[in-house]
Amino acid sequence: MDRLAIAADKLECTDLVTRVARAIDRCDAALLKTLFHPDATDDHGIFAGTIEEFIDWVFPVLATMQRTQHIIGQVLVEVGGDHAAGESYFIAHHAISAPDGDIFMIAAGRYLDRFERREGCWKISHRQAVYDWSSEMPLTDKYDRAGSGPMTFGMRGSGDASYSHLAGRGFSTS
C-alpha cells in the first residue's frame, strides 16, 4: 500500500481522537455523534454500551463537573485496509463540584480505538478506556471567572472562543 495513503489514514484516525476530546470538553453531543459510526460501541468500564447510550450517559455526568480538559498524548495507529486500531494516551482533568468542597480529579490512561472506513469515511467503531492512574485533591483554581477582566476563559458549548475562531477562518468546528 502507498505510504502516503497510510499516513493520510493514520492522520484521519488521529484527528478523530482529538475531536472526541474536544466534543467531550465542550459538551458538544452533536459533534461527538459525528465521530462514531451509528452502530459503534464504547466501554469506559463504569459504562459499556452503544454510542447513543454513551452520549445519554456521559453528558449528565459532565453536567456534575465545572470543567474538563482531556489532553491527548502519543497516538499509535496501525492501518490495515479499511480497518485500523489505535492506542492513544490521555490525561483527563476534571473540576468537580462536591458538597464538601470542589475537587480536582485527574485520570490518566489510554483509549483503545477501532476505526473503520465506510463509504470512504473513517469513524470510530469501538472505544475502550484503559485506566493507568488517578489522583484527587481539593480544587485550587484561582481565576475569577465572574470578573470582566482581559482574560478569555474556556466554556462549554458553541460559546467557547474556539468555535468562532475556527468558523471565522472557514474551518469546520465538527
VEXZAZA-9574 format. One line per field, with one value per residue: residue number from 1; z, y, x of N, C-alpha, C in turn; residue in three letters; chain. Coordinates in nm, 2 decimals, m for minus. Layout:
nr <- [NUM	...]
nc3 <- [Z	...]
nc2 <- [Y	...]
nc1 <- [X	...]
cac3 <- [Z	...]
cac2 <- [Y	...]
cac1 <- [X	...]
cc3 <- [Z	...]
cc2 <- [Y	...]
cc1 <- [X	...]
rest <- [ALA	...]
kette <- [A	...]
END
This chain:
nr <- [1	2	3	4	5	6	7	8	9	10	11	12	13	14	15	16	17	18	19	20	21	22	23	24	25	26	27	28	29	30	31	32	33	34	35	36	37	38	39	40	41	42	43	44	45	46	47	48	49	50	51	52	53	54	55	56	57	58	59	60	61	62	63	64	65	66	67	68	69	70	71	72	73	74	75	76	77	78	79	80	81	82	83	84	85	86	87	88	89	90	91	92	93	94	95	96	97	98	99	100	101	102	103	104	105	106	107	108	109	110	111	112	113	114	115	116	117	118	119	120	121	122	123	124	125	126	127	128	129	130	131	132	133	134	135	136	137	138	139	140	141	142	143	144	145	146	147	148	149	150	151	152	153	154	155	156	157	158	159	160	161	162	163	164	165	166	167	168	169	170	171	172	173	174]
nc3 <- [0.00	m0.06	0.10	0.16	0.15	0.36	0.57	0.55	0.62	0.89	1.00	0.97	1.15	1.39	1.41	1.46	1.72	1.86	1.81	1.95	2.22	2.22	2.17	2.41	2.61	2.54	2.57	2.35	2.21	1.96	1.79	1.89	1.82	1.55	1.51	1.55	1.41	1.34	1.46	1.66	1.96	2.31	2.58	2.89	3.12	3.38	3.24	2.96	2.63	2.35	2.12	2.12	2.37	2.53	2.49	2.61	2.87	2.93	2.92	3.13	3.34	3.29	3.34	3.61	3.66	3.67	3.48	3.22	3.09	2.84	2.77	2.50	2.44	2.31	2.00	1.86	1.56	1.37	1.05	0.84	0.55	0.52	0.79	1.12	1.41	1.72	1.98	2.23	2.44	2.73	2.95	3.17	3.30	3.57	3.70	3.97	4.12	4.46	4.76	5.00	4.93	4.64	4.39	4.24	4.00	3.84	3.58	3.42	3.13	2.86	2.54	2.36	2.04	1.78	1.44	1.15	0.79	0.62	0.33	0.23	0.45	0.75	1.08	1.43	1.55	1.78	2.12	2.39	2.72	2.90	3.22	3.39	3.61	3.88	4.04	4.31	4.46	4.65	4.47	4.34	4.17	4.08	3.92	3.86	3.73	3.72	3.69	3.47	3.34	3.13	3.04	2.84	2.90	2.88	2.78	2.80	2.52	2.21	2.26	2.33	2.27	2.07	1.87	1.72	1.64	1.47	1.29	1.18	1.02	0.82	0.88	0.97	1.27	1.34]
nc2 <- [m0.12	0.23	0.45	0.72	0.72	0.56	0.71	0.93	0.81	0.73	0.99	1.08	0.91	0.98	1.25	1.21	1.11	1.34	1.51	1.39	1.43	1.71	1.73	1.62	1.79	2.04	1.98	1.90	1.73	1.68	1.71	1.50	1.27	1.26	1.15	0.88	0.57	0.48	0.24	0.20	0.12	0.17	0.13	0.22	0.10	0.17	0.22	0.06	0.02	0.12	0.38	0.58	0.53	0.58	0.86	0.95	0.88	1.00	1.29	1.38	1.31	1.48	1.72	1.74	1.84	2.12	2.19	2.03	1.89	1.72	1.59	1.48	1.25	1.07	0.91	0.60	0.45	0.18	0.07	m0.12	m0.17	m0.10	m0.09	0.00	0.01	0.17	0.32	0.56	0.78	0.95	1.23	1.33	1.60	1.71	1.93	1.91	1.96	1.95	1.87	1.89	2.05	2.16	1.95	1.85	1.63	1.40	1.18	0.92	0.74	0.52	0.52	0.27	0.23	0.12	0.17	0.23	0.25	0.35	0.37	0.55	0.71	0.76	0.66	0.61	0.28	0.13	0.20	0.16	0.24	0.24	0.25	0.39	0.54	0.76	1.07	1.28	1.59	1.89	2.14	2.41	2.63	2.96	3.16	3.44	3.39	3.53	3.79	4.07	4.09	4.10	3.85	3.56	3.30	2.94	2.77	2.56	2.43	2.60	2.86	2.89	3.03	2.90	2.80	3.03	3.12	2.91	2.88	3.13	3.14	2.98	2.71	2.39	2.32	2.09]
nc1 <- [0.08	0.04	0.26	0.21	m0.07	m0.13	m0.02	m0.20	m0.44	m0.38	m0.35	m0.62	m0.75	m0.62	m0.71	m0.98	m0.96	m0.87	m1.08	m1.29	m1.21	m1.23	m1.51	m1.61	m1.51	m1.61	m1.87	m2.03	m2.26	m2.36	m2.14	m1.99	m2.14	m2.10	m1.85	m1.84	m1.93	m2.28	m2.35	m2.16	m1.97	m1.90	m1.67	m1.62	m1.56	m1.70	m1.92	m2.07	m2.18	m2.38	m2.30	m2.49	m2.61	m2.39	m2.36	m2.60	m2.54	m2.29	m2.31	m2.49	m2.32	m2.10	m2.23	m2.22	m1.98	m1.76	m1.57	m1.38	m1.08	m0.93	m0.63	m0.46	m0.20	0.07	m0.02	m0.08	m0.14	m0.24	m0.28	m0.49	m0.60	m0.93	m0.96	m0.85	m0.65	m0.61	m0.40	m0.42	m0.28	m0.40	m0.46	m0.69	m0.84	m1.05	m1.28	m1.47	m1.78	m1.86	m2.03	m1.88	m1.67	m1.50	m1.35	m1.05	m0.98	m0.78	m0.75	m0.57	m0.47	m0.54	m0.69	m0.83	m0.89	m1.10	m1.11	m1.30	m1.32	m1.58	m1.77	m1.58	m1.52	m1.36	m1.44	m1.49	m1.54	m1.54	m1.46	m1.25	m1.17	m0.88	m0.75	m0.48	m0.38	m0.49	m0.57	m0.66	m0.76	m0.81	m0.98	m0.81	m0.84	m0.77	m0.86	m1.07	m1.36	m1.60	m1.54	m1.48	m1.24	m0.94	m0.89	m0.97	m1.19	m1.23	m1.52	m1.81	m1.99	m2.10	m2.04	m1.78	m1.46	m1.32	m1.49	m1.59	m1.34	m1.24	m1.45	m1.47	m1.25	m1.31	m1.30	m1.42	m1.60	m1.68]
cac3 <- [0.00	m0.07	0.23	0.17	0.18	0.50	0.65	0.55	0.70	1.03	1.04	0.98	1.27	1.50	1.41	1.53	1.87	1.92	1.81	2.06	2.34	2.21	2.19	2.55	2.69	2.50	2.59	2.22	2.18	1.81	1.73	1.94	1.75	1.41	1.51	1.56	1.33	1.42	1.54	1.74	2.10	2.40	2.71	2.98	3.25	3.46	3.13	2.84	2.55	2.22	2.13	2.16	2.52	2.59	2.49	2.71	3.00	2.97	2.93	3.26	3.42	3.27	3.40	3.75	3.66	3.63	3.36	3.20	2.98	2.81	2.69	2.42	2.42	2.19	1.94	1.77	1.48	1.28	0.95	0.75	0.46	0.57	0.94	1.19	1.56	1.78	2.13	2.25	2.58	2.78	3.09	3.18	3.42	3.60	3.82	4.01	4.23	4.56	4.88	5.10	4.87	4.50	4.38	4.11	3.98	3.72	3.54	3.31	3.08	2.72	2.47	2.26	1.94	1.65	1.34	1.02	0.68	0.55	0.22	0.22	0.57	0.88	1.21	1.54	1.56	1.92	2.21	2.53	2.81	2.99	3.32	3.44	3.74	3.90	4.16	4.35	4.55	4.65	4.36	4.38	4.06	4.13	3.83	3.88	3.61	3.72	3.66	3.33	3.31	2.99	3.00	2.78	2.97	2.81	2.83	2.73	2.41	2.10	2.30	2.35	2.17	1.96	1.77	1.63	1.59	1.36	1.18	1.12	0.92	0.72	0.92	1.03	1.41	1.37]
cac2 <- [0.00	0.35	0.50	0.84	0.69	0.51	0.83	1.01	0.73	0.75	1.13	1.09	0.84	1.07	1.36	1.16	1.10	1.47	1.57	1.33	1.50	1.84	1.72	1.59	1.91	2.14	1.92	1.91	1.60	1.67	1.68	1.36	1.17	1.25	1.09	0.74	0.50	0.47	0.11	0.20	0.09	0.23	0.06	0.30	0.03	0.20	0.23	m0.01	0.02	0.18	0.52	0.66	0.51	0.66	1.00	0.97	0.86	1.09	1.43	1.41	1.30	1.60	1.83	1.75	1.90	2.26	2.19	1.91	1.91	1.59	1.61	1.36	1.24	1.00	0.83	0.50	0.39	0.07	0.07	m0.24	m0.15	m0.01	m0.10	0.05	0.00	0.28	0.34	0.70	0.82	1.06	1.28	1.40	1.69	1.73	2.02	1.85	2.03	1.85	1.93	1.92	2.13	2.12	1.85	1.84	1.49	1.36	1.03	0.90	0.61	0.51	0.48	0.17	0.26	0.05	0.26	0.17	0.34	0.31	0.47	0.65	0.80	0.70	0.69	0.51	0.17	0.09	0.26	0.11	0.32	0.17	0.34	0.37	0.60	0.87	1.15	1.37	1.68	2.00	2.23	2.54	2.73	3.09	3.25	3.50	3.38	3.62	3.92	4.11	4.12	4.09	3.71	3.48	3.17	2.84	2.74	2.45	2.47	2.68	3.00	2.88	3.11	2.81	2.79	3.14	3.13	2.82	2.91	3.26	3.12	2.89	2.57	2.32	2.30	1.95]
cac1 <- [0.00	0.11	0.30	0.14	m0.21	m0.13	0.00	m0.32	m0.53	m0.34	m0.38	m0.76	m0.79	m0.57	m0.80	m1.10	m0.93	m0.86	m1.21	m1.37	m1.17	m1.29	m1.65	m1.64	m1.47	m1.71	m2.01	m2.09	m2.31	m2.38	m2.01	m1.95	m2.21	m2.05	m1.72	m1.86	m2.03	m2.40	m2.35	m2.04	m1.98	m1.80	m1.66	m1.55	m1.56	m1.82	m2.02	m2.05	m2.30	m2.38	m2.25	m2.61	m2.62	m2.28	m2.39	m2.70	m2.48	m2.18	m2.34	m2.53	m2.20	m2.03	m2.31	m2.18	m1.85	m1.75	m1.49	m1.29	m0.99	m0.87	m0.51	m0.42	m0.06	0.11	m0.13	m0.03	m0.25	m0.20	m0.39	m0.49	m0.71	m1.04	m0.97	m0.73	m0.65	m0.53	m0.38	m0.40	m0.26	m0.48	m0.47	m0.82	m0.86	m1.19	m1.31	m1.59	m1.85	m1.89	m2.09	m1.78	m1.56	m1.48	m1.24	m0.97	m0.95	m0.70	m0.74	m0.48	m0.48	m0.53	m0.81	m0.80	m1.00	m1.11	m1.16	m1.34	m1.35	m1.70	m1.81	m1.47	m1.51	m1.31	m1.50	m1.46	m1.64	m1.54	m1.36	m1.23	m1.09	m0.79	m0.71	m0.35	m0.37	m0.58	m0.53	m0.77	m0.72	m0.90	m0.97	m0.75	m0.84	m0.76	m0.92	m1.20	m1.44	m1.71	m1.49	m1.48	m1.11	m0.89	m0.87	m1.08	m1.19	m1.29	m1.66	m1.88	m2.08	m2.06	m2.00	m1.64	m1.39	m1.26	m1.59	m1.58	m1.21	m1.22	m1.55	m1.43	m1.15	m1.36	m1.28	m1.53	m1.59	m1.72]
cc3 <- [0.00	0.07	0.26	0.21	0.32	0.60	0.66	0.63	0.85	1.08	1.06	1.11	1.39	1.52	1.48	1.68	1.93	1.91	1.91	2.19	2.33	2.23	2.34	2.63	2.66	2.53	2.46	2.17	2.03	1.75	1.77	1.85	1.61	1.40	1.52	1.46	1.41	1.50	1.63	1.89	2.18	2.53	2.79	3.12	3.33	3.36	3.02	2.76	2.42	2.23	2.17	2.32	2.59	2.60	2.60	2.85	3.03	2.99	3.07	3.36	3.41	3.33	3.55	3.77	3.61	3.49	3.35	3.09	2.96	2.72	2.63	2.40	2.29	2.14	1.84	1.69	1.38	1.18	0.87	0.66	0.51	0.73	1.00	1.34	1.61	1.93	2.15	2.40	2.61	2.92	3.09	3.31	3.44	3.72	3.86	4.13	4.33	4.69	4.98	5.05	4.73	4.49	4.24	4.10	3.84	3.70	3.42	3.26	2.93	2.66	2.36	2.16	1.83	1.55	1.22	0.92	0.61	0.45	0.21	0.34	0.69	1.00	1.31	1.54	1.70	2.00	2.34	2.60	2.90	3.09	3.38	3.58	3.75	4.03	4.19	4.46	4.56	4.53	4.40	4.27	4.12	4.04	3.87	3.75	3.60	3.68	3.51	3.29	3.16	2.95	2.94	2.85	2.88	2.87	2.75	2.62	2.31	2.13	2.33	2.24	2.05	1.84	1.67	1.57	1.46	1.25	1.11	1.02	0.82	0.75	0.98	1.18	1.44	1.32]
cc2 <- [0.12	0.42	0.63	0.82	0.64	0.62	0.91	0.94	0.74	0.89	1.14	1.03	0.93	1.19	1.32	1.16	1.24	1.54	1.51	1.40	1.64	1.83	1.70	1.72	2.03	2.10	1.94	1.77	1.58	1.64	1.53	1.25	1.16	1.18	0.94	0.69	0.48	0.34	0.09	0.17	0.16	0.15	0.15	0.23	0.05	0.22	0.14	m0.02	0.08	0.32	0.61	0.65	0.58	0.80	1.03	0.95	0.97	1.23	1.46	1.40	1.43	1.72	1.84	1.81	2.04	2.27	2.06	1.95	1.77	1.62	1.47	1.36	1.16	0.91	0.73	0.44	0.30	0.05	m0.06	m0.23	m0.05	m0.03	m0.05	0.03	0.11	0.27	0.49	0.73	0.94	1.10	1.36	1.47	1.72	1.82	1.98	1.93	1.92	1.92	1.97	2.00	2.07	2.04	1.87	1.70	1.47	1.21	1.02	0.76	0.61	0.47	0.38	0.18	0.16	0.16	0.18	0.28	0.28	0.41	0.58	0.73	0.72	0.75	0.58	0.41	0.12	0.16	0.19	0.20	0.22	0.27	0.30	0.42	0.72	0.94	1.24	1.46	1.80	2.09	2.37	2.64	2.87	3.20	3.31	3.50	3.47	3.76	3.95	4.15	4.09	3.94	3.64	3.34	3.07	2.82	2.62	2.51	2.56	2.82	3.00	2.96	3.03	2.80	2.90	3.15	3.04	2.85	3.04	3.25	3.01	2.74	2.52	2.30	2.16	1.85]
cc1 <- [0.09	0.14	0.22	m0.01	m0.22	m0.11	m0.13	m0.43	m0.50	m0.37	m0.54	m0.81	m0.74	m0.66	m0.93	m1.08	m0.93	m1.00	m1.31	m1.34	m1.23	m1.44	m1.69	m1.62	m1.56	m1.85	m2.09	m2.14	m2.33	m2.25	m1.97	m2.01	m2.16	m1.92	m1.72	m1.95	m2.16	m2.41	m2.23	m2.07	m1.87	m1.80	m1.56	m1.53	m1.68	m1.94	m1.98	m2.18	m2.27	m2.33	m2.37	m2.63	m2.51	m2.31	m2.50	m2.65	m2.38	m2.22	m2.40	m2.41	m2.12	m2.10	m2.27	m2.05	m1.85	m1.68	m1.42	m1.19	m0.91	m0.75	m0.47	m0.27	m0.03	m0.01	m0.06	m0.15	m0.18	m0.31	m0.37	m0.61	m0.81	m1.06	m0.84	m0.76	m0.56	m0.52	m0.34	m0.39	m0.35	m0.45	m0.59	m0.83	m1.01	m1.21	m1.45	m1.65	m1.88	m1.94	m1.98	m1.66	m1.53	m1.35	m1.18	m0.93	m0.88	m0.71	m0.65	m0.49	m0.47	m0.66	m0.76	m0.92	m0.99	m1.17	m1.20	m1.36	m1.47	m1.75	m1.71	m1.45	m1.47	m1.40	m1.46	m1.58	m1.65	m1.43	m1.37	m1.13	m1.01	m0.73	m0.57	m0.33	m0.47	m0.53	m0.65	m0.72	m0.82	m0.88	m0.92	m0.74	m0.86	m0.82	m1.05	m1.28	m1.56	m1.67	m1.49	m1.34	m1.07	m0.88	m0.99	m1.07	m1.27	m1.43	m1.71	m1.97	m2.02	m2.02	m1.85	m1.57	m1.34	m1.36	m1.59	m1.45	m1.19	m1.32	m1.52	m1.32	m1.18	m1.34	m1.40	m1.50	m1.64	m1.62]
rest <- [MET	ASP	ARG	LEU	ALA	ILE	ALA	ALA	ASP	LYS	LEU	GLU	CYS	THR	ASP	LEU	VAL	THR	ARG	VAL	ALA	ARG	ALA	ILE	ASP	ARG	CYS	ASP	ALA	ALA	LEU	LEU	LYS	THR	LEU	PHE	HIS	PRO	ASP	ALA	THR	ASP	ASP	HIS	GLY	ILE	PHE	ALA	GLY	THR	ILE	GLU	GLU	PHE	ILE	ASP	TRP	VAL	PHE	PRO	VAL	LEU	ALA	THR	MET	GLN	ARG	THR	GLN	HIS	ILE	ILE	GLY	GLN	VAL	LEU	VAL	GLU	VAL	GLY	GLY	ASP	HIS	ALA	ALA	GLY	GLU	SER	TYR	PHE	ILE	ALA	HIS	HIS	ALA	ILE	SER	ALA	PRO	ASP	GLY	ASP	ILE	PHE	MET	ILE	ALA	ALA	GLY	ARG	TYR	LEU	ASP	ARG	PHE	GLU	ARG	ARG	GLU	GLY	CYS	TRP	LYS	ILE	SER	HIS	ARG	GLN	ALA	VAL	TYR	ASP	TRP	SER	SER	GLU	MET	PRO	LEU	THR	ASP	LYS	TYR	ASP	ARG	ALA	GLY	SER	GLY	PRO	MET	THR	PHE	GLY	MET	ARG	GLY	SER	GLY	ASP	ALA	SER	TYR	SER	HIS	LEU	ALA	GLY	ARG	GLY	PHE	SER	THR	SER]
kette <- [A	A	A	A	A	A	A	A	A	A	A	A	A	A	A	A	A	A	A	A	A	A	A	A	A	A	A	A	A	A	A	A	A	A	A	A	A	A	A	A	A	A	A	A	A	A	A	A	A	A	A	A	A	A	A	A	A	A	A	A	A	A	A	A	A	A	A	A	A	A	A	A	A	A	A	A	A	A	A	A	A	A	A	A	A	A	A	A	A	A	A	A	A	A	A	A	A	A	A	A	A	A	A	A	A	A	A	A	A	A	A	A	A	A	A	A	A	A	A	A	A	A	A	A	A	A	A	A	A	A	A	A	A	A	A	A	A	A	A	A	A	A	A	A	A	A	A	A	A	A	A	A	A	A	A	A	A	A	A	A	A	A	A	A	A	A	A	A	A	A	A	A	A	A]
END
